[in-house]
């Protein structure tokens, strides 16, 4: 029998394939991508068929016990992608396979939701007249039903204000037909979108679109669209997807985090009224995720929008992947496999012969470096559509402000005056601070005690509304003490600030303004994000205070002022990308202003106003910033000039973590010659302790990444850590904390 042996990866992180014989009873059912149950040791394990061969080097093979589900869950191309991920990111291929399938699909405990569906049957005019006299409730239900082609029984009962017995009697008389039908769980069900039509493109947009369309027809290199905020990148995506649809090809649109999804989905649904658009992100219920995934897999949906994991969407004929705001760090997964969805998208497009389009106003230095070296094709959109002006950015030196106001205040005089001027004109304001809570720490001025987390090497953040001190890393919570825990002095104070404090200061300074805070502390309900943005859009909120949730991709024409409360917050982090992050955040937040007819203004409060990141952001000058930053990176040999791998050893015992990190460094120095890479470390991580685990880092910089990850995989399999030490390998890390 041809292909009588299946290669299977089981749901255990063993990083190897096992051979199993395919019994004749399952010969037609076992296919590549099938989920199967197999005997494994003394138990039964579940796994996936990743290959089929004629013979095996092992003589005594066990047989596959059963095939789970009717269709294979994984296609050949996705399996090829997961194998590449396993090699590149130094992790077991099983974890990559798991990553490609949502948990609800893997566990198969939820299926389609079926409900009773009622359709109108045949009834003569005479019978209908009799029914109106004898059974008015039945007649009313029938009247409502006849206006449609049919509806779910629960909906008819609601509209007709009646009970199930009424519908049952109609069915007995043959006036209606009842059957079971799938009731699809649609996260945007019931919402109506006004149709939109393709807009007239500017010459720059037209050039970019032509590049995208050519890539869909004949994929060569990824395309990077570098367009200022408000330059109409989304319109290019929409028209490129239209082109892909005409070619019979599917599209995946990746957006950072969940935050961009409601507004993005709205624009796509409005444009593609006749298309099934599916959404994949972490805020969906298990049932919604099940239905959305299966719709894509069954070929019912040709446009998929979602966050990081949507890169694995099982579309049938991939033609285009769009990565919006491609510089965003949320595309990187923080647990194994530590993949970057942007890079996985580029690889998937290469495997499936599809086009890939990256878009950003502030591209990641890696992407722009690739464009400069002709690995990517660059398309530039240097101006906003309709010749709208870029917002004017004013920098306030908070050192001088502290002298003028005799102390530090949340709002500088310039920002306070600017807010008042906007409120007087009934315009809207966004205030941005990328830290939640009220104060960053609690301290005692008498003995100097600072409330610290017992599990992590960080101070606890004060949340005034909840009356708690909270660790943002491990979630440790304590009540707020009335006196100092060390010296019992009652004069405890709070230093630093978060969005809660900004909200409080705004309410105090502008008591008549309608103020709303938006951060992850506020997002207690699934729909709250959309509700707040909806209220802001229709003008029910004057001032929106928030974290990076409000910094990206949102379009509110009435926002004419953006205030950045503390621009330097990320600038002094122990990370070589601190300047890049700050520049990106300032430009992105500033881009929320002046998107309507009124010119926008941005007020940036900074303690280091002459830093290059702040000054280049003020001019919206990405190219100037890139040229200076790339020079530093070249001198120091940091990405994008080289590739970086960060290996972290963690343990409850500081000694053991340090000892293993040293042993690993010695082994790496032996096996990775200087010509191949530079090994640095081990050193305590900038956050030396998190969740009661001490952390030590070893850094590897190289120009030959595939050779190094191969050597690293061999080292890690031979140099096993002790039982109470765990390791994390992060290839192309985006954060070094």
N, C-alpha and C positions, 0 to 999 in steps of 0.2 A: 504493500500500500504506500503510495506516495505521501510525503509529509505526514508520517505516522507518529512523529515525536514533536511535542510542543515544548518550547522554551518558555519558562514561566518565572516572573518575579513575584514573590509572596509579600504580603503586607507586613514584613518585618525588615528593619533596616540592615540587611546582611550584604547588600551591594554585590549580589551575584544572581545569575540565572540558573534555574534548576530544570533538568530534563524530565518530562513525564510522557508516558505512552498514551496515545489517544485510543480509547476503546472503540471497537467497531460501531457500537450503539451511538456514539457521539461524533462519528466521523464527519458528518456534514455540519454539525452544530459548532464545533470548535474552529474559531477563526482568529486571525491576528487581532488583538484588541479585546477579545472575549474575557469576561470576568468568570473565573472558575473556582471551584472548591477542590482542594487536593489533600491527600493524606500527607502529614508533615510530622515526622517523629511519631509520637504517640497520640497526636491530636490531628484535627483537620484545620487547614489554613486556607485563606482566600488569597487569590492573586490574579495576575493578568497574563494572557498569552502575548509574548513580545516577539516570537519567531516560531517558524515551523520547519523542521528538517527531516531527512530520510533516516539518518542513523545517529547513534550516540556513542561516546567513548565509555559510557557506563553500561555494564551488561544487564543488571537486574533493575529495571525501571518500574516504578509504581505507576498506576493508571490514574488519570483524572477522574475524580468522583462525579462531578456534575458541572454543567454550564449554568451560570446564573444570568437570567435575563435573556430576552429574545435576540437582541442585536449586540454586536461588539460596541464597547464604549469608547474605544480609542482607535483612531486610524493610524495607518503606517507612518504618515508624515509627522503626526504628533509624537509617536513613539521614537522616531528618529530625533526629534527635537529634545525629548526627555533624556535620551542617551547622551546627546551633546551637553546638555545641562549638567548631567552627572559628572562627566569628565571635566568640564570647564570650572564648575563651582565646587569640585572636590567633595561630592556628597553621594550617598547611595542612590542608584537610579530609581529605587522604589519610592523614595521621598519625592522625586521629580514626577513620577507617575501619579502619586497621590495629589500633588500640587495641580496637575492638569485636570483633575476631576473634582467638582465640588463634593463636600462630605455627604450631602443629601443624595447625590447620585451614587457614590461609592457604597453607602450603607443600604440603599434601596429599601428603606423602611417606609418611605412616603411615595405614593403614586398619584395618578390623576384624580382630581376630585369630581365625582359624578353626582348630578342632581336631576330631579325630575324636570323635564322640559315639556311644555304644552304648545301644540300648534292648533290653529283653527281648523275645524272640519267643515262638512257641508251642512247647511241648514236653509230650508226654504223661507221665503218672506212670510208665509202664513204661520209656519212654526215659530218664527222669531216673534211675530206679533202676539201669539198665544203665550210664549215664554215671558214676554214683558208683563202680561197681566197676572199669570199664575206664579212666576218665580222671578220677581224683579232683580234679585241679587245675582241670579245666574245670568240674566240678560245683560246686566251691567258688566259683569266679568267678560262675557262674550263680546260685547261692544268694544271693550278696551283691547281684547286679544285680536280682533279682526283688523285693527289699525296697524298690526305688525305681522311679520311672517312667523312669529312665535316668540316665546320668552320662558324663562325659568319660572316654575310654579310659585316660588317664594316671592318673586317680583310681582307677579299677577295678583297674589293675595294682598300685597301691600298697596298696589295701585287701585284695586277694586274694593279695598277695605272689607275683605270677606275671609272665609275660612276654607280649609282644604276640602271639606265635605261638599261645598258648592261646586268646585272644579271636578270632583269625583263624579257627581251627578251628571254634569255636562258630558263627561267621558262615557258614562253608561248609556247616555242617549245618542252617542256618536257625533255630538256637536264639536267635540275637541278630541285631539289625540295626545296621549301622554307617553313619553319614552324617557329613558335615562340618557343624559348627555354630559360630556365633560364640561365643567364650569371652570374656565381658565382663570388662574390667579394672576391677574395683571396688576403690577405695582402702580400703573397709571390708568387703570380701568375707570371708565366713567368720565374721564377728563376730555374736554373738547378743545381742540387747537384750531385757531383761525389759519386757513391755508396761506402759505407764502409762496412767492414765485422767485426764480433766480434773479439776482440784482445785476445791474450793469456794472461791469468790472473796470477798474482803473487799468492803465497800460501795464503797471507793475504786477497787479493781480493777474491779468491776462497771461503775462509771461510765465508766472508761477504755475497757473492752471495748465498751460500747455506742457510744461515740464512734467507735471503730475500725470496728465493724460497719456503722454508718450511713455512714461514709466509703467502705466497700467497695461498698455499695449505691448510693450517690450521692456520688461524690468532689467535694469542694469545696476545703477547705484542708488542708495537711499537719497532722498531729497530733503534738505534742511531749509525750511522757510523761516528766515529771520525777518520778522515784521514787528514794528513798534506796536505798543498797545493801541488797540482801536484801528488797526490797519486793514482789518477785514480778512483775517486768516480763516475764520470759520466759514465764510462764504466760499472760499477756495475749496475747503474740505467738502462742503455740500455739493458743489458742482463736479468735483472729482469723483465723488461717490455716485452721482447721477451717471457719469461716463462709465464707471465700473458696472453699474446695473444694466446699462445698454449692451455691455459686452457679456452679460450673463454671469457676472462675477460678484462675489460677496465682499462686504467691507467690515472691518473692525475699527472702532474709534476708541482709543484709550484716553481717559481724562484723569488727572490726579485726584486721589481721594474721592470721597463720596460727595464732597462739597460742590463740585462742578456739575454733577449729574442732573439735578432738576432743570436748571436753565438750559443745559446742552440738549437734553432730551426734548425739551419744549421746541427748540429751534429745528431739530431733526424731524420730529413728528409733524410739525407745521409744514415742512417742505415735502416730506414723503408720506402724504396722506394715504396712499394706496399700498404702502409697504408695511409689513409686520416688523416693527423695530423692537428688538429685545434689549433688556437692561440687565447687566450683571454687576452687582456690588455688594458690599458686606452688610448693608442695612436691609436687604430683602429677607422676608421670612423664609423658612425652609421650603414651604410649599411653593412660594413664588419662584424661588431659585430652581426648584425641580422643573416647574412648567416652562420657565424661560430657557433653561439649558436644553430640554428635550425638543422644544420648538426649533431651536437652532440646529440640533443634531438631525432632526427629521426634515430639514430643508424648508421649513415654513417661514423662516426669517432670514433676510439677506443683509440686514444692517444690525450690528451689535455695538452697543455703547457700554462702557464700563470702566472700572478702575483696574488696577494692576492685573488681577487674575483673568480678566477678559481676554488677555493675549492668547489664552489656550482655548477660546471658544471654538466648538467643533463645527465651524462653517464648512459647507460642502465644496465650494469652489472659490477659494480665497483669491481676491484680486488686489485688495488695498488694505494696508494697516496705517491708520493715522495716530500719531502720538502727540497730543496737544500738550502744551507747557512741558516740553520734553526734558527740561532741566530739573524738574521737580524730584525731590529726594523720596517722596512717597511711592515712586515706582520701584524702589528697592525694598525687597522683603527682609525683615530683620531676623527671621529664624530660618533654619535650613529647609530647603535649598535657598541660599541667600542670593537670589537672582535679581537682576535689574530688568524690569519689563521692557524697557526701551531696547536693551541689547538682545533680549530674547525675541522681541518683535523683528529686529533686523535679521536674526538667524532664521526665524520661521519664514519670513518673506523670501529669504534665499533658498530655503528648502522647497517651498511651494511655488516658486517663480511668481512672486507677487510684488507689487510696488509698496514701498514704505515711505511715509512722509512724516517728518519731524517738524514741529512748529513751536516757536517761542519768541518773545520779545527780548529775552535774555538767555540765549542758548547756553547749555553746559559747555565749559571750556573744551571738554573732550569732543563734543559734536562739532564745535566751530573749528577745532584743530583738524578734525577729519575733513571738513569742508575745504579748509585752506590747503590741505595736502591732496586734494582731489579724490579722496575716498568717498566723499559725499558730493552731490550737486547742490550748489547754493542758489537760493532765490531770495532776493531782498525786497522788502516793502518798507521804504524809509519814511513814508508819510502816512498820516491817518486818512481814512476815506472822507470824501466831501471836503477835503482841505481843512478839516478841523485842526486847530492848533494843539500842540502838546501842552500839558499844563505847566504853568510857571512854578518852579520849585524854589522856595525860600528857606534858607538854613538859619536856624536860631542857635547861637552859641550859648548853651545852658550854663557855662562857667560865668559869663558876663551877666546872664539873667539872675543867677543866684546872688550876685553882688547887688544888682539893682533892686531885687525884691526882698533883700535881706533874708535869704534862706531859699531852700529848694521847694518849688511848687510843681504840681502835676502839669499845669498849663502855664506856658509863657504868656506874657502880655500880648504879644503879636498873635498867637494862636487864639487867645480868648477874644480879642477884638475881631479877628477874622470869622470866628464862629458866630458872634453876635451879628455881624454884617450879613452873613448868609441867612440867619434865622429871620432877620428883618425883611429879606427879599423872598421868604418862603422857599428857599432852596435847601438842599439836604447836605449833611456832613457825615463823613466816615472818619472815625478815630481808631488808630491801629496801635496795638501793643501786643507783642507776641509772648505774653505770659499771663496765665490765668491766676485767679486767687486775688487776695487783697494786698498782702505784703509778702515779700520773699523770705523774711525771717523774723523771729521773735527774739529780742535780746534784753538783758538786764543791764541798765547803765551803771548799777552799783558794783556788781561783781564780774560783769562781762560775760555771763553765761549766755550761750546761744542754743536754742532748742534744735537738736539734731536728730536725724533718723537713726535708730539703733541698728538698722539693717544695711544702710547705705552711707557713703561718705558725703552726704549733702544735708543742708539745713531743711527744716520742715517749713512749708508754705502756709501762711495764715489765710484761711477762708472765713471771712467775717459772717456771711449769711448763714453758713452751716455751723458756725461757732467751733471750728476744728483747726487743728494743725495737721497738715497732710503731706506725705511724701509722694512726689509725682513720679517716682521710679518704682516703688514696690507697693504703694497704696497704704502704707502704715498710717493709722489715724490715732490722734489723742485729742482729748478735750482741751480747750484753752484754759490754762491755769490762771487763778486770780492773783497769785503771788509767784515770785521767782522760785522754781523748784530747788535751786541751790541755796540761796541766802534768805528766802522768804520775804524779800522786799516787795511791796505791792506796786512799785513804779515800773513795771515791765513795759517795754515799747516795741514798736514794729518798724522794721526798715524795708526799703525797697518798695516796689509797687507792682500790681497786676491789674487786669481789666476791671476787677470789682472796685478797686480804689479809683480808677479813672471814671467809672460810671457814677460813683458816689460824688466825686469832685464836680462832674458835669451837672448832676442834679442840683448840687448846691449853688453852682455859678449861674445856671440857667433854669430856674425853678419852673418856668412855663413851657420849656421844651419837652417834647415827647422823646424819651431816651430808651434805647433797648440795647442790652448787652448780648453778644453772641460768641460763646466759646463752648468747649466740650462740657463744662459744668452745667450749662444751660440746656444742652441737648438731651433732655430726659425722655423725650417722646420721639418716635420715629418720624412723625410728620412735622415736628416743630421747626425744623430748618426751613422747609418750604413755606410754612405759615409766616415766619418772621420776614423772610425775603419778599413774600407776597405783600405783606403789610408795608414794607419799606418801599416797594415799587409803586404802590398806589398812594403813597404820601401820608400814611398813618403814623410814620415814625420820622422824626426830624434828624436825630443823631443816632447813628449806629456805632457802637463801641465793640471791637472784637479782636480776636487773634488772627492767625493766618487763614482761618476759615473764610474771612471776608476779603482776603488779599488777592485772590486769583480769579481771573476770567469772568467776573460778574459785570453786568452791563446795566447801569442805572443812569439815564440821561440827566436826571435832576440833581445828581451829586456834583457839586461845583467846588467843594473843599474837602481835601483829605489831610488829616493831621497825623503825623507819625510821632508818637509820644517820646520814644526813647530809641533813636536810630542805632545806637552803638551796642545794643544788647548782645548781638551775636558776634560782634567785631573782635572781641577779646577772648574768644574761645580758643583752647589749645588745639587748633585744627588748621592745617594749611589752606583749607578752603573758606576760612572765616570771612575774608574780604569778598570773595566771590558770592557767598550766601547773602551778605549784607547788601551788596550792589543789586543782586537779583530781587531781593525783597523790597528794597526802596523803589526800584523802577516798576515792579509789578503793582505795589500798593498805590503808587502815584498814578498809575494807569487807570485807576478807577475814577479819576476826576476828569471833568470836562468832556464827557462822551456825548453830551447833547449840544444845544446851540450856544450855550454860555461857556466862555473860556474857563478852564479849571485852574485851581490854585492848590499847591501842596506846601504845607508848612512842616519842616523837618526839625525836630528838637534833638540836638546832638552835643555831647561833651567833647567830641573829637571832630569838629566841623571841617578840618582841613585834611582829613584822611582821604586817600585817593578814591576809595569805594564811594564815599559820600559825595565828593566833588564830581566824579564822572557820572554818578546817578543824577546829580543836579542838572547836568547838561544832556541827560538821556543818551550818553555817548558810550555805547557798548564797544565799538571798535577801539576807542582810546583805552578803555579799561582792559580789554583783551590784550592789546599790544604790551601794556605795562605788566600785566599779571603773568603773561606767558614768558616774559623775560625772567621773572623771578623763578618760575617753575623750571625753566631750562637751566638756570644757575644751580638750583638745588636738586635737579633730577627727579622732580615730582610729576605725577600725572597732570596733563595728558602726555607729557614727553616720555614718561615711562609707565609701567603698569604696577599696581600696588596690591599686595596681599597682606592682610592683617590676621595673625593667628592669636587667639586669646585663650589662655589657660585659666580655668576658674575652679576654686575650691573653698570650702568653709575654713580650711587650714591655709593660712598665708604661706607657711613654710613649704607645704606640699605643692601649692600652685607655682611658687617661685622656683622650686627644685625642678619640676617637670619642664617649665619654660626654659630653664638653663640647659637641660638635657636636650631639648628639642632644638635650641639655637646651635648647640655644638654639632648635632647631627646635620642640620641644614648647612652649616659652614663647611662641613666635610663634603657633602653631596652636591652643593650648588656652588660651582667655582665663581670667582669674581667676574669672569667673562660673561657669565649667565645672569648674575644678579647680585644685589647687595643685601646682606642680612644685617638687620639692626635690632638691638635689644638683648635680653628681655628687659622691659621696664614696667613699673606699675602703670596701669591704665589711668588716663586723666580722672576718670571716676573709679578710684581704686577699689571700692567695695559697693556692690549692688546686690540687694536681696540676700544679704548675709554671705555673699560669695566674694572672696578676694580675687582680683583680676590682674593678670600680667600679660603684656602684649609683646609679640615678636613681629617685626615688619620685614617684608621682602619687596625690594624694588627690582623690576626686570624689564628688558625689552623683548624677551622671548617667553611670553606668558604660557603657551601650550607646553613647552618643554619643562618649565618650572612646575606647573600644576601636576604634570605626570610624575616628576620626582617627588613632589610633596605628597601625592597620594600613596606612593610606595613607602615613604618615610612614616607616614601616619599609620599605615597598616602594620609596619614592623615595630614601631615605637609606641606601643599601647600605653595610654595614661593609667596611673593607679585607679583603683575603684572609685575613690572620692574626688577625683580630678576629672573635669570635662573640658573638652576643647571646642572652639568654634573657629572655622576657617571662613574668612570673608574675602572673596576675590573681588577686586574693584570696590572697596568699601566707600560709602558716601559720608560716613561719620566715624571719627576715630575716638569718640568718648568712651 
